[in-house]
């Protein structure tokens, strides 16, 4: 009997329950805030450590492409954008510009200019979709006063710099192979699938697509004709059935 008298009932029990829930919610919010604050503190420490690292290894960052790539990965891992154009914590431009110096910034700008030139020169041949490795080789041949090896990571960063300028510059992956797109038009899912199939043998045909993708003929023809119109596939009418070749695959065959 005494236990029942001491047990809250009615509105009193509901009030106590609401107070307990409110207390738990308040404590949970405080714990989350503390965790967020701790993470922000850790990131601040990491950023400072990167700045100290840059000071000690500035020359190697500029001269060694592999070391430079690893350093960029470290920056990205803690949310520091190497290509950011402004930062509230810097007075002389981007954080990355301070980390790398004006010379390195000019280096990527020079690569960007050369990338635009190469993409424009080759667009008629590849429809604005050039393999990353081919682009790297052609850019390397045209960069003046080159005092370091150009790696694919450098090309990727330079392409990122071009994005705000428009023109559709972007890195895309087709059949586990990376390409740089230099036209505003994005590939549809069907177009991407057809280009993936074309990377296997270097070419496709309408009957091949029908057999491998289980598509209706009209769907295959529509997608192929669009890719041919955009210059992303070349037509070979000499075979018994028209074959549609990937320009990137043909280029690889010529260089091997």
N, C-alpha and C positions, 0 to 999 in steps of 0.2 A: 504493500500500500504506500509506504513512504517513497518508494522509487517512482511511483506514478505521480505523486504530488510534486516531486522535484522536476519532472519532465515537462518542458515547455509545450504548450498546446495552442492550437488555433493560430491567431495572428502573431502571437509572440514567437512561436516556432518558425513561422514563415519569415519573420523579420530577422531572426538569428541566422537562418539559412542564407538569406540574401546578404547579410553582413559578412558571413564566412566566404561566400562566393566573391564578393567585392574585394575582400582582403587577399584571397588567393590571386585574383586577377591583378591587383596592384603589385603584389610581390613578384608575380611572373613578369610583368612589364618592367619592373626595376631590374630583374635579373637579365632580361633581354637587353635593356639599355646598357647595363654594365658590360655585357659581352660585346656589344657593338663598339663601345668606347675602347675596350681592350684591343679589338681588331684594328680600329683606327690608329691606335697608338703603335701597334706592331707594324702597320703599313708605313707609318711615318718614320719609324726606325729603319725599315728596309730601304725606303727612299733615300734616307741620309747615308745608309751604307753603300747604296749604288753610286751616290755622288762621290763618296770617298774612294770607291773602287775606280770610278772614272778618272779621278785625279791621279791615281797611282798607275793606271794602265792606258792613259789617253793615247800614247803613241801606238800601242799594239792594237787598240780599237780601230784606229785609222788605217793601219797598214796590213792587218791580218783579216781577211774576209771571213774565215771560219770563226775566229774569236769575236768579230763584230756581230755575226749572226747570233752567237750564243748570248752576247750581251743584250741584244735586242729581245731575245726570248725571255731573259730575266726581267727586263722592263715590262714586257707584256704580262708576265706571270703575276705581277703585283698591281696591275691596272694602270701602269704608266704608258701613255700613248707616245711612241717614239716619233710619230708624225704629227703630233698636235701642233697647231700654229699659234696657240696662246696658252698661257697658264697664269693663274693668280699668284703663283709663287715665284714668278720670274719677271725681270725688268727688261731683258734684252731679247725678247722673242720666246720661242718655245723652250720647254724644259729639255727636249731632245737636242735643240740647236746649241744650248749651253753645254750639254753633255758631250756633244760631238764637235762643236766648234763650227764657225762659219764655213770653213773649208769643206767639211763633210756635207753641210747643207747644199753648197754649190755643186758638190759631186753628184748628189741625187737629182738636183735640178738639171744638170747636164745629161744625166741618164734619161730623165723624163723627156727632154727635148729630142734626144736621139730615138727613144722609143716611138714617139709620135711620127718621126720621119720614117722609120722602118715600117711601121704599121701602115702609113699612107702609101709608101712605095709598093708594099706587098699586097695591099687590099684587093687589087684587081685579080691577083692570083689565088688568094685564099678566102676571099669574102669577108675579111676582117676578123678571122680566127686563126691566129698563128701559135704554133707550139712554143711553150715557154723556153725550151732549150734552144730552138732555132732562133728565137728572138734574142736570147742572151748572146749567142754567137755573132749575130749580125750587129747587135749594139756594140759588142766588144771591138769589132773591126772598125767601127766609126768613131769611137771616143778618142779624142786627142789628149796628149800628155797623160796617158794612162800610167799611173805609178802603182796600181794594185790590180789584182785579179778580180774580174767581175763574176759574181756568183748569182745563182737564181734568186737567192734571198734579196740581193740588191735590186734586181729587176722588179720583184714583187713590191718592195718598198717604194720604188719610183712610180709604179703603176698606182699605188695608193695615193701618192701625191697628185696624180692626174685626175682622180675621181671628181674633186670639186669643180674641175674645169668643164665637166660635161663630156659629151662625145662617146659615152658608153664604155670607157676603159674599165675593165674588170678582169679578175682571174676566174676562170671556170675550169671545171674538171669533167672530162669525158673519158669513160672507160679507164679510170685510174691514171689518166694522162692529163697534165695541166696545160691549159691554153690561155692566151691573153686575147680577150675580145676588145675590138676597137670600134664597134658600131653600136648605136643606141638600142637596136632591136635585140631583145632577149629571145633565147630559144624556147620553143614550146616543149612540153614533155615528149610529144611524138618526135619532134626534130632531134632532141637530145638522144632519144632511144635509137633512132636511125643512125646517128653519127657514132654511137657506141658500137653498133653492129659493124659499121664500116671500118672501125679501127682494128677489127679482128683480122680480116683478109686484105684490107685496103680498099675494098669496093663492096657494093651491094647491088642487088637487082630487085625488081618488084617481086618476082617469084620467091626469091630468098627471104624477103621480108614476110611474105605471106606464110611461108613454111616455118620460120623461126619465131615470129611474133603473133601468129594466128590472127592477122588483120585481114579485113576485106581488101580487095584489090583497089577499090576507089580510095580508100584511106592511104594505102601505100603510095599510090600515084600522086595524090595531093601533097603529101609530105615531101616526097622526092622532088617534085617540080618546084616547090617553094625553096628547098635547099639549093637546087640548081640555079634558080633565079637570083638567090643571094650570093652565089659564087662559092658556097660551102661544099658543093659536090660538082665534079666534072663528068660529062657524059662521054662514054665510049660506044659508038654505034657500030663498031666493027664486029662485035661478038654476035652470036645468034640471037641473044636477047640483050637489049641495051644495059650496059653496066655503068654504075655511078661511082666514081673514084673520089677518095679523100685527097685533097691537095697536100695536106701535111704528110700523108703516107707516101705519096709520090716523091715529095721532097726528101724524105728519109731514104728512100730507095736510091735516089740519085747520088746522095752523099755517102752511102755505104759501099 
